Amino acid sequence: MLYNKLIRDNIPDIIAAKGEKAIIHVADLSEYKKKLDEKLMEEVGELLAGYEMAEMADVFEVLAAIAKVNGYDLAQVEQLRQEKKGQRGGFERRIILEES
């Protein structure tokens, strides 16, 4: 079966443990960034299909990889999130802007 998609690091070992063969390659930086974008879209689609916690964790994992490849520290991202929430608020009040 053809996939041509980014997979988690241990998947080739898991496939081999089942007695199957995984044909893989290591992406260069450009391909890696592209495949991370594709993976994010895939995982967000799966999250939207059912809002399961496991899918949410997958989205976080991809976001962590995107942050790292772009030179961002997750603690800094979280700090910025908190700052923006303090300045502009979160989404808890369910406010919908209809017109401005």
C-alpha positions in Angstrom: 0.0 0.0 0.0 1.4 3.5 -0.9 1.3 6.2 1.7 3.9 8.9 1.0 3.2 10.6 4.4 5.0 11.5 7.5 4.8 8.9 10.2 5.8 8.7 13.9 9.4 7.6 14.5 8.6 4.2 15.9 6.2 3.1 13.1 8.9 1.3 11.0 9.8 -0.8 14.0 6.2 -1.6 14.7 5.7 -2.7 11.1 8.8 -4.8 11.3 7.7 -6.4 14.5 4.6 -7.6 12.6 6.9 -9.3 10.1 6.1 -6.7 7.4 8.5 -4.5 5.5 8.4 -0.7 5.5 10.0 1.2 2.7 11.0 4.6 4.0 13.2 7.6 3.4 14.3 10.5 5.6 13.0 13.8 4.4 15.2 16.8 3.9 14.1 19.9 5.7 12.0 21.3 2.9 10.0 18.0 2.5 9.8 17.6 6.2 8.1 21.0 6.6 5.7 20.3 3.8 4.8 16.9 5.2 4.3 18.4 8.7 1.8 20.8 7.1 0.0 17.8 5.5 0.1 15.8 8.7 -1.4 18.8 10.6 -4.3 19.0 8.2 -4.8 15.2 8.4 -4.8 15.2 12.2 -7.1 18.2 12.5 -9.5 16.5 10.1 -9.5 13.4 12.3 -10.0 15.6 15.4 -13.0 17.4 13.8 -14.5 14.1 13.0 -15.1 13.2 16.7 -13.2 15.3 19.1 -11.5 12.4 20.7 -8.7 13.1 23.2 -6.3 10.8 21.3 -6.8 12.9 18.1 -6.2 16.1 20.2 -2.9 14.6 21.4 -1.9 13.9 17.8 -2.6 17.5 16.8 -0.4 18.6 19.8 2.4 16.3 18.7 2.4 17.7 15.2 2.3 21.3 16.5 5.2 20.5 18.8 7.2 19.2 15.8 6.3 22.3 13.8 7.4 24.5 16.6 10.7 22.7 17.0 11.5 22.8 13.2 10.9 26.5 13.2 13.1 27.1 16.2 10.3 27.8 18.7 10.4 26.5 22.3 7.0 25.1 23.4 7.4 27.0 26.7 7.7 30.2 24.8 4.7 29.3 22.7 2.7 28.7 25.8 3.9 31.9 27.4 2.8 33.8 24.3 -0.6 32.0 24.3 -1.1 33.1 27.9 -0.1 36.7 27.1 -2.5 36.9 24.2 -5.2 35.4 26.3 -4.6 38.0 29.0 -4.7 40.8 26.5 -7.5 39.6 24.1 -9.2 36.9 26.1 -9.8 33.3 25.3 -12.9 31.7 23.7 -14.8 30.7 26.9 -17.6 33.3 26.5 -18.6 31.9 23.1 -18.8 35.4 21.6 -19.7 35.5 17.8 -18.9 38.8 16.0 -21.6 39.4 13.5 -20.6 42.8 12.2 -18.2 45.6 12.9 
